[in-house]
Amino acid sequence: MKSFWKRPANWFRWHRWLGYLIGLQLLAWIAGGLFFAIVPFQTAIKGKDLVAKPEAIFIQDWHLALQKLPTEHGRLLALQSVQVPQGTALRLQFENKTLLLDQRGSQLASPNQAQIETFARQAYRGGGDLVQAKLLTQVPTQLGMVKELAGRPNVWQVKFKDEQNTRLYFDGKTGEFITVRTDAWVWYDFFWRLHVMDYAEGEDFNNTLLRVATIFAMLMMVTGIVLSVRNLLRGRF
């Protein structure tokens, strides 16, 4: 057994087979790390410069609408102003129901395509033209595993023609702005899933597959160090 570990050929054989097992994942780790380091996160990935929420504008005496609130839904638990295509609205959370009302106390209907397009143009800060606004029951998966809204259904997708192929998403029922997505975000999420080896959700970075791959990568590094030290001591460099 001792002679087995002393033979360089055995160390090289282990190093080679470990390389076969973990080589592609090592490449994915390196490529992903390079992408994370080079691409600006806030601007290119998060699209902070591409969108700005419209400013809230309240009508005079808007609070008077709260005097005629419905009582059949229980106590009022929370009140929040939100921006929708029809303007500034009020979200009222009761014990048994949540309502979205305009500032005069009337319940808002779901926005149509024209309202969504106008709202999207107000929010968009890029230099591209609006290409398409479409109500989707489900956002298509990209690159085989990337889900832009984590499977959220019933959303408006508004596409703009610019360098990043910017896409703005709005709630299909209320028209509220959800988020902005770009091609850079899709590639970031793709490399992140490869990086943590969670191809379904991209959130579990303590999964068993990642632990096993890390052990193999460590063993490959150890065998490589042993071979390098042996060659160095024997003057083969």
Buried (B, 14 or more C-beta within 10 A) or exposed (E): EEEEEEEEEEBBEBBEEBBEBBBEBBEBBEEBEEBBEEBEEEBBBBBBEBBEEBEEEEEEEBEEBBEEBBEEBEEBEEEEEBBBBBBBBBBBBBEEEEBBBBBEBEEBEBBEEEBBBBBBEBBBEBEBEBBEBEBBEEBEEBEEBBBBBEEBEEBBBBBBEBEBBBBBBBBBBBBBBBBBBBBBBBBBBBBBBBBBBBEEEBEEEEBEEBEEBBEBBEBBBBBBEBBEEBEEEEEEE
